[in-house]
Amino acid sequence: MYWDMNEFWVFGYGSLMWNPGFPFQEKISARAHGYRRSLCVRSWHHRGSQERPGLVLGLDFGGSCHGVAFRVGPAEWPGALSYLRERELVTHVYKERTLSLLLGDGRAVQALGYVVDRDHPQYAGRLSVDEAVGVVANASGHSGPNNAYVLNTVAHLRSMGIRDRWLESVASQLDA
């Protein structure tokens, strides 16, 4: 379960880190082991189209991911969960999971996280930097150009002191 009688935590690894969209009582750096941030989800709406999909972030298996954990107050649990499900489960490319996190202050907690479904048609798999750049540079959707999404994501990660070398390599080629 995502919460016990006292705490409900949510893990953010992409835009959720700087745009959570729900009230929280605590925000702290966190690491999820066994998962990595990956530009592995084909975007058919926000950053691409069915004819020319873009790429957005997913939490995929392998490695570890530095992100942010949010502790949600008990009165806000139902609203936060409803909001997150509406935001993250639109096409069901993500699966709701309980993740073990190590918080920046050393605490270990269980948190709600959204992990990519590798069997979903939107799953792009592990791409090379060049493959990702080729997709991102040529895609745009209802929320704007795919390259703006990647560049904005890298800028936000850097501002939070989070390094993602693979994503930074994609961004540097897009920005060239």
N, C-alpha and C positions, 0 to 999 in steps of 0.2 A: 504494500500500500504506500502511497506517496506521502502520507502523513501519519503520525501517531497521535495520541491524545493531546499533545502539546505543540507540535511543530509541523508545518507544511512548507517544504522547500521546492523551488523551481530552478532548474539549471538552464542558463542561457549561454550559447556559444556563437551566435551571430547577432542579428539585429535586435533580438530580445535583450541583449546586454545593455544597449543604450536606448532602447525603445520598448520597455516591458509591457506597457499598456494596462497594468493592473497595480493596485496599491500594495505596498510591501512595508515591512517593519525593519528589515535589515537587508543590506546588499554587501556582499563580500566576494573576493576572488575565490575561485574554486577550481579543482582539477578532477576530471572524470577519467579514470583509468580504464583501458579497454576500448576506448572510442577516440576518434580523431575528427577534427573539423575538416570537411572536404567539400569542394565545389563539384558535387556529384548528383545534383538533382536538376533534371531538365525542366525549365520553366516554360510552361505553355501559355501563361497568362501575364504575370507581372513583368517578366524580363525577356519574354520571347513569345512565340506563337507556335501552334501545332506544326506549321510549315517550316518555321525556323526557330526552334527552341533555343532559349538561353540557358544559363547555368546559375543555380543558387546553391547556398550552403546546405549541407546535411551533416548529421552526426553519424559517421560510419564506423564500422568495427576496426579495431587495431590501434595501437599506440595509446596516446593520452591527449586530452584536450583541456587547455587552460581557458576558463570562461568565468562566469559570474553566477553566484547562487543568491537567490532572493528568498527571504523568509516572509511568508504571508501570514498575517494575523488570522486567528480562528474565525472571526466574523466575516472575513473576506474570502475564505476558502471556496465556497460555492461559486461566487462571482468570478474569481480568478480562474478556477477550473473551467467554467463555462466559456469564458473569454478565450482561454488558451486552446480549447478544443475547436472553437469556431475559427480561430486564426491558423492553427497548425494542421488541422485534419480535413481541410477543404477537399483535397483529391486523394487523401489517404496514402500519400507517398511517405508520410511519417507514421511511426508507431509510437504510442504512448508507453513509456517504460519507467521503471524505478531504477535509478542510477545511484551507485555509491560514490559519494564525493568526499574529497579531502579539502576542507576549507583553508583559506589562507592563514587562519590563526591556529590550525592544527586539529580542529574538531573534525570528526567523521560523521556525515549525515547521509540519509537517504533522500533523494529528490526526484521530482517528476522531470522527465526529459523526453525529447522527441527525437527518435532514432530513425534513420532512413530505412525503408523497406526495400531490400535488395531484389525482391521479386516484382516490384511495381514497374510498369512500363516507363515511368519517369526517371528511374534510376539509371544514371549514366556510367556508373562504375568508376574505377580509378583511371583518370586521364593523365597524359603527360602535360607539361606546361604548354607546349606548342599546340596540342589538341585543344586545351581549354581556351587558350588565346584565340584560336581560330573560330571557336563557337561564340565566345563572349564578344569579340570585336564586331560580329555581324548580326547580333540579335538585339531586339528592342520589343518591349511589350507595353501594357497599359500603365505600368509604373515607371516607364522610361527606358533608356538604353541600358543594356546589360553591363557595358563597361563602366558606367557611372556607379552601378551597384557594387562592383568589385573594388573600384577605387575608393569609394566611400567606406566600404567595409574595412579595407586595409588602413585607411586613415583613422577610423574609430578604434581599431585594434591597437594601433601604435599609440594613440592618445591614452589608452588604458594600460600601456606598458606590456601588451601582449604581442609576441612575435609569432608569425606563421610564415616561415620562409618560403614554402611552396606557393602560398597565396600571394606573397610579396613578389615572387618571381613572375607570376601571371600579371600582376598589376604593373610591374616595371616594364614589361613588354607592351602592355596596353597604353602606357603613358609615354612611350618612346616616340 
